[in-house]
């Protein structure tokens, strides 16, 4: 008998995690082999054994920041020339940077700023790392509110004169280590603005936040994964790291906002889910090569315009909501909770509310969960009642309306007559319909506003009360275990 190698040749996924700790992945694998993340102490010990200086133990995004430079006061005349008549005082020089206190336009008030000795933008001089909020999606993700953010020196982008919404997939993004103010505010910049407003309310420091959204015209989620938008997003992350290092700071990516759903036109829900998984994997791999940790992805669940045309998009996002592998993905809110104009674009007020919900989701991280419907089955007996089982962070609540956003698909003349919270389960609903029938599908918020939420609420700066609403779903109605 021929000898057989003592190994299992079963093919496995090209990327994955072998060992994970509370602070991140320890051993991962990709098509090239194993990737091991060593502790700072181990790296320092290796450097010592090789006769080199121990590495800086702080986690950093390349290029590594230089060591701190001593500060020195600047002559008043030199400061006046360097700062072009700004209302600034207490000017010191640290390396190639002028640091000063100033009264500048914006909601930040009198605060510390910095400017490079060669000129350029005046930047907020907050403590800690330079934070990044990046965005990725199709053409709709490029929607922006005209005008600078409320904190024009603390919410910035790369100084490539392209703007906040990136290259639109037309060409490769240029490399730069300089930053500039924004002239318009896409969602990512508005999220940064909300975070800074909240910091002001807490009398907390204001970080410098780098934002950029990259888009392309991919017609499927699989195309997005290998398209120009992902490549340009990785380039933006490289610019974030380079700009932070130029200031002697670390860079940290707070989130990657995903805005790609209605653009997926193949009509295949599973293909959408798999394409978005590939997209997140491509982003993670690219950021990992730059030294960044795996990011938190945050998305908005797009409900679509009509059940007949939105089914695949809703089902694909629903699949992704509960089956996203080891990727750090949360859905901040469903789109039906925000007002739209005559062209189906969110109104300026709605964009602010979207940013607030996204910021709230980022604050809670993996603990954020919109109510998600998982199962629809007939109740025992002859009554035409469907029990819908959900998963939520708190008890469910219903707003006014007989149908509460529920509709039936696949049954002519059959309709939803009433919806209530199940008396025996605060995370289940009872949906009464006209008649029992085979082959029904129960849709929630598919092309129509929904009225289901949990008990979380927040006051918006727009004056509205924001709720964490349930994600849309289209579920087959099955026979219950006791029917």
C-alpha positions in Angstrom: 0.0 0.0 0.0 1.4 3.4 -0.9 2.2 5.7 2.0 -0.2 8.6 2.5 0.8 11.9 3.8 -0.4 12.5 7.4 -2.5 15.6 6.6 -6.0 16.6 5.7 -6.2 18.2 2.2 -9.7 19.4 2.7 -10.0 22.9 1.2 -10.9 25.7 3.6 -11.7 29.3 3.2 -8.9 31.5 2.0 -9.0 33.8 5.1 -9.9 33.2 8.7 -8.9 33.3 12.3 -7.1 30.4 14.2 -6.7 32.0 17.6 -8.5 35.1 18.9 -8.1 37.0 22.2 -10.1 39.8 23.8 -8.0 42.5 22.2 -8.1 41.1 18.7 -6.9 38.3 16.4 -3.7 36.5 17.5 -3.2 34.1 14.6 -4.9 34.5 11.3 -4.5 32.8 7.9 -4.7 34.0 4.3 -3.8 32.4 0.9 -0.1 33.1 1.7 0.0 31.3 5.1 -0.2 32.2 8.8 -0.2 35.7 10.1 0.8 36.0 13.8 0.3 39.1 15.9 3.0 39.2 18.6 2.9 41.2 21.8 4.9 44.3 22.4 7.1 42.5 25.0 7.9 39.7 22.5 8.8 42.2 19.8 11.0 44.1 22.2 12.7 40.8 23.3 13.4 39.8 19.7 14.9 43.3 19.0 17.1 43.0 22.0 18.4 39.5 21.0 19.2 40.9 17.5 21.2 43.7 19.0 18.6 46.4 18.0 16.7 48.9 20.0 13.3 47.7 21.2 10.4 48.9 19.1 8.0 51.5 20.3 5.4 49.4 22.3 2.5 51.6 21.2 0.2 50.2 18.5 0.8 52.4 15.4 -0.3 52.7 11.8 2.7 53.1 9.5 4.7 55.2 9.0 5.7 55.2 12.7 5.6 58.6 14.4 8.9 60.3 15.3 9.9 60.7 18.9 8.5 63.8 20.7 10.3 67.1 20.0 11.0 69.7 22.6 8.9 72.8 22.3 10.3 76.3 22.1 8.6 79.8 22.2 8.4 81.6 18.9 9.3 85.3 18.5 6.2 87.5 18.3 7.1 88.9 14.9 7.8 85.5 13.5 4.6 84.1 14.9 2.6 87.0 13.3 4.2 86.3 9.9 3.7 82.5 10.2 0.1 82.7 11.3 -1.0 85.3 8.7 -2.8 87.5 11.2 -4.8 84.8 13.0 -6.2 85.7 16.4 -3.6 83.5 18.1 -1.4 83.6 21.1 0.9 81.4 23.2 2.7 80.3 20.0 5.4 77.6 20.4 7.3 75.5 17.9 7.5 71.7 18.2 9.6 70.3 15.4 8.1 71.5 12.2 4.9 72.5 13.8 3.6 75.7 15.3 1.2 75.1 18.2 -0.9 77.9 19.5 -4.2 78.9 21.1 -6.6 80.8 18.9 -10.1 82.0 18.4 -11.2 80.4 15.1 -14.4 80.0 13.1 -16.5 77.0 14.2 -18.3 75.6 17.2 -15.1 74.6 19.0 -14.6 78.0 20.6 -11.2 79.1 21.8 -8.9 76.1 21.6 -5.5 74.7 20.8 -4.5 74.5 17.1 -1.4 73.7 15.0 0.0 74.6 11.7 3.1 73.4 9.8 5.9 75.9 9.6 5.7 75.8 5.7 2.0 76.8 5.9 -1.1 74.9 5.0 -4.3 74.2 6.9 -4.8 75.1 10.5 -5.7 71.9 12.3 -7.3 71.2 15.7 -4.6 70.2 18.1 -6.5 67.6 20.2 -4.8 65.0 22.3 -4.4 61.3 21.4 -4.6 59.6 18.1 -5.9 61.0 14.8 -9.2 59.2 14.3 -10.4 58.1 10.9 -14.0 57.6 9.7 -14.0 56.1 6.2 -16.8 55.4 3.9 -17.3 52.9 1.0 -20.2 52.4 -1.3 -21.9 53.1 -4.6 -22.9 56.5 -6.1 -25.5 57.2 -3.4 -22.8 57.2 -0.8 -21.4 60.4 -2.4 -24.4 62.4 -1.3 -23.1 65.4 0.8 -24.4 68.5 2.4 -22.8 71.6 1.0 -20.6 73.7 3.3 -18.0 73.0 5.9 -18.7 71.1 9.1 -19.4 72.8 12.3 -15.8 72.0 13.5 -13.9 73.0 10.3 -10.5 72.5 11.8 -11.2 69.2 13.6 -13.0 67.4 10.7 -10.6 67.2 7.8 -9.6 65.2 4.8 -6.5 64.5 2.7 -5.1 67.6 1.0 -5.5 66.3 -2.5 -8.0 68.9 -3.6 -10.5 66.1 -4.5 -13.1 66.8 -1.8 -14.8 64.8 0.9 -16.4 62.2 -1.5 -13.2 60.9 -3.1 -12.4 59.8 -6.6 -15.8 58.2 -7.6 -13.9 55.2 -8.9 -12.6 57.1 -11.9 -8.9 57.0 -11.0 -6.5 56.0 -8.3 -6.3 58.3 -5.2 -3.0 60.2 -4.8 -0.8 59.7 -1.8 -0.3 62.7 0.6 0.6 63.3 4.2 -1.1 66.7 4.4 -4.6 67.5 5.5 -7.1 70.2 4.5 -10.6 71.4 5.6 -13.7 70.0 4.0 -16.0 72.0 1.6 -18.9 69.6 2.0 -20.1 67.0 4.5 -21.0 63.4 3.5 -22.3 61.1 6.2 -18.9 60.3 7.5 -18.1 64.0 8.1 -21.5 64.5 9.8 -20.9 61.6 12.1 -17.6 63.2 13.1 -19.4 66.4 13.7 -21.9 64.7 15.9 -19.2 63.0 17.9 -17.5 66.4 18.5 -20.7 68.0 19.5 -21.2 65.3 22.1 -17.6 65.8 23.3 -18.3 69.5 23.8 -21.4 68.7 25.8 -19.3 66.5 28.1 -16.5 69.1 28.4 -14.2 66.4 26.9 -11.2 66.9 24.5 -11.9 67.3 20.8 -9.9 64.8 18.6 -8.8 65.5 15.1 -11.0 63.3 12.8 -10.0 62.4 9.2 -12.9 61.5 6.9 -13.1 60.2 3.3 -15.8 58.2 1.4 -14.8 56.3 -1.7 -17.3 55.1 -4.3 -17.5 53.5 -7.7 -20.2 52.3 -10.1 -20.0 48.5 -9.3 -23.2 46.7 -10.3 -22.8 43.9 -7.8 -21.4 43.5 -4.3 -18.8 41.1 -5.8 -17.6 43.8 -8.2 -17.4 46.3 -5.3 -15.0 43.9 -3.4 -12.5 44.0 -6.3 -13.2 47.5 -7.5 -11.5 50.9 -7.5 -13.5 52.2 -4.4 -11.8 49.6 -2.1 -8.4 50.4 -3.5 -8.9 54.1 -3.0 -10.3 53.5 0.6 -7.0 51.7 1.4 -5.1 54.6 -0.1 -7.1 57.0 2.1 -6.2 55.0 5.2 -2.5 55.2 4.1 -2.9 59.0 3.9 -4.4 59.0 7.4 -1.4 57.1 8.7 1.1 59.3 6.9 -0.6 62.6 8.1 -0.7 61.3 11.7 3.0 60.4 11.6 3.9 63.8 10.2 2.3 65.3 13.4 4.1 62.7 15.6 0.8 61.0 16.4 -0.8 57.6 16.0 -3.7 56.9 13.6 -6.7 54.9 14.5 -9.7 54.0 12.3 -12.9 54.5 14.3 -15.2 52.9 11.6 -15.7 52.1 8.0 -19.3 53.1 6.9 -20.8 50.8 4.3 -23.4 52.2 1.9 -24.0 49.7 -0.8 -27.3 47.8 -1.2 -29.8 49.2 -3.8 -26.9 49.3 -6.4 -26.7 45.5 -6.3 -28.8 44.7 -9.3 -28.3 41.0 -9.9 -31.4 40.0 -8.0 -29.5 37.4 -6.0 -29.7 37.9 -2.2 -27.0 35.3 -1.4 -24.7 36.8 -4.0 -25.2 40.2 -2.2 -24.3 38.7 1.2 -21.2 36.9 -0.2 -20.1 39.9 -2.1 -20.3 42.2 1.0 -18.4 39.5 3.0 -15.7 39.6 0.3 -15.7 43.4 0.4 -15.2 43.5 4.2 -12.4 40.9 3.8 -10.7 43.0 1.2 -10.9 46.1 3.4 -9.6 44.2 6.4 -6.7 42.8 4.4 -5.7 46.2 3.0 -5.9 47.9 6.3 -4.0 45.1 8.0 -1.1 45.6 5.6 -0.9 49.2 6.8 -0.8 48.1 10.4 -4.4 49.0 11.3 -6.6 46.7 13.4 -9.7 45.1 11.9 -12.2 47.9 11.6 -15.8 48.2 12.8 -18.1 48.3 9.8 -21.4 50.2 10.2 -24.2 50.1 7.7 -27.7 51.5 7.2 -30.3 48.9 6.2 -31.9 50.0 2.9 -35.6 49.1 2.7 -36.1 49.9 -1.0 -39.1 51.4 -2.7 -41.5 48.5 -3.3 -41.7 44.9 -2.0 -41.7 43.5 -5.6 -38.5 45.2 -6.5 -36.7 45.3 -3.2 -37.1 41.6 -2.1 -33.5 40.5 -3.1 -31.9 43.6 -1.6 -33.9 43.2 1.7 -33.2 39.5 1.9 -29.5 40.0 1.1 -29.1 42.6 3.9 -31.1 40.4 6.3 -28.8 37.5 5.6 -25.8 39.7 6.2 -27.3 41.1 9.5 -27.2 37.7 11.2 -24.6 35.9 9.2 -21.5 38.1 8.7 -18.9 35.6 9.9 -16.1 37.1 12.0 -16.4 40.6 10.6 -17.2 43.4 13.0 -20.5 44.6 11.4 -23.4 46.5 12.9 -26.5 48.1 11.3 -27.0 51.5 12.7 -30.6 51.9 11.6 -33.0 51.1 8.8 -33.6 53.7 6.1 -37.4 53.8 6.5 -37.0 55.8 9.7 -35.7 58.9 7.8 -37.6 61.4 5.7 -37.0 61.6 1.9 -37.4 64.3 -0.7 -39.3 64.0 -4.0 -36.2 62.3 -5.5 -36.0 59.7 -2.8 -32.9 61.3 -1.2 -32.8 61.9 2.5 -33.6 65.4 3.5 -30.9 67.6 5.2 -32.6 67.0 8.5 -32.7 63.3 7.9 -29.0 63.2 7.1 -28.3 64.7 10.5 -30.5 62.1 12.1 -28.7 59.3 10.2 -25.4 60.7 11.5 -26.7 60.7 15.0 -27.8 57.1 14.8 -24.5 56.1 13.3 -22.6 57.9 16.0 -24.8 56.2 18.7 -24.1 52.8 17.1 -20.3 53.5 17.1 -20.4 54.5 20.8 -21.9 51.1 21.7 -19.9 49.1 19.1 -20.7 45.4 19.0 -23.3 45.9 21.7 -25.6 47.8 19.2 -28.4 45.7 17.7 -31.5 46.8 15.9 -34.4 44.5 16.5 -34.2 41.7 13.9 -37.1 39.4 12.9 -36.0 35.8 12.5 -39.0 33.5 12.2 -42.7 33.6 11.2 -45.0 30.6 11.9 -48.7 29.9 12.3 -50.1 29.9 15.8 -51.8 26.7 16.9 -55.5 26.4 16.2 -57.6 27.6 13.3 -57.2 31.4 13.9 -55.2 33.1 11.1 -52.5 34.4 13.4 -48.8 34.4 12.7 -46.2 34.5 15.5 -43.1 36.5 14.6 -40.0 35.9 16.7 -37.5 38.7 17.0 -34.2 39.3 18.7 -33.6 42.7 20.3 -31.7 44.4 23.1 -34.9 45.3 25.0 -38.7 44.8 24.9 -40.4 45.6 21.6 -42.8 48.5 21.1 -45.3 49.3 18.3 -46.4 52.7 17.1 -49.8 53.5 15.8 -51.2 51.8 12.8 -53.2 48.6 12.2 -50.5 46.8 10.0 -47.4 48.5 11.7 -45.5 48.0 8.4 -46.3 44.4 7.9 -47.7 43.1 4.5 -48.3 39.8 2.9 -46.7 38.6 -0.3 -48.0 35.7 -2.4 -51.7 35.8 -1.5 -54.3 37.7 -3.5 -56.8 39.4 -1.2 -55.1 38.3 2.0 -54.0 41.2 4.2 -52.7 42.1 7.6 -55.5 43.1 9.9 -53.8 43.7 13.3 -50.4 43.4 15.0 -49.7 43.2 18.7 -46.8 42.3 21.1 -47.2 38.7 22.2 -48.5 38.7 25.8 -46.2 35.8 26.7 -43.0 37.1 25.1 -41.9 40.8 24.9 -39.7 39.9 21.9 -42.4 38.3 19.8 -45.4 39.6 17.8 -48.8 38.2 16.8 -49.9 39.2 13.3 -53.5 38.6 12.5 -54.3 38.2 8.8 -57.5 37.6 6.8 -57.1 33.9 6.3 -54.6 31.0 6.7 -53.0 30.0 3.4 -50.0 28.1 2.1 -47.0 29.7 0.5 -47.4 33.1 2.2 -44.4 35.4 2.9 -44.6 38.0 5.6 -42.8 41.3 4.8 -41.9 44.0 7.3 -41.0 47.5 6.1 -40.6 46.4 2.5 -41.3 49.6 0.6 -43.5 50.9 3.4 -42.6 52.5 6.8 -42.4 50.2 9.7 -43.6 50.9 13.3 -41.6 48.3 15.3 -38.8 49.3 17.6 -37.2 48.5 21.0 -37.1 50.7 24.1 -33.9 52.7 23.2 -34.5 56.4 22.4 -32.4 59.5 21.9 -33.2 63.2 21.5 -32.0 64.5 18.1 -30.5 68.0 17.6 -33.3 68.3 15.0 -35.9 68.2 17.7 -37.1 64.7 16.9 -37.1 61.6 19.1 -34.9 58.9 17.6 -35.7 55.2 18.1 -33.8 52.0 17.3 -36.2 50.6 14.7 -36.4 47.0 13.6 -34.6 45.9 10.4 -36.8 45.1 7.3 -37.4 41.4 6.6 -39.2 39.1 4.3 -40.0 35.8 6.0 -41.7 32.6 4.7 -44.7 31.7 7.0 -44.1 28.2 8.2 -46.2 25.7 10.1 -45.5 26.1 13.8 -44.2 23.2 15.9 -47.6 22.9 17.7 -49.9 24.0 14.8 
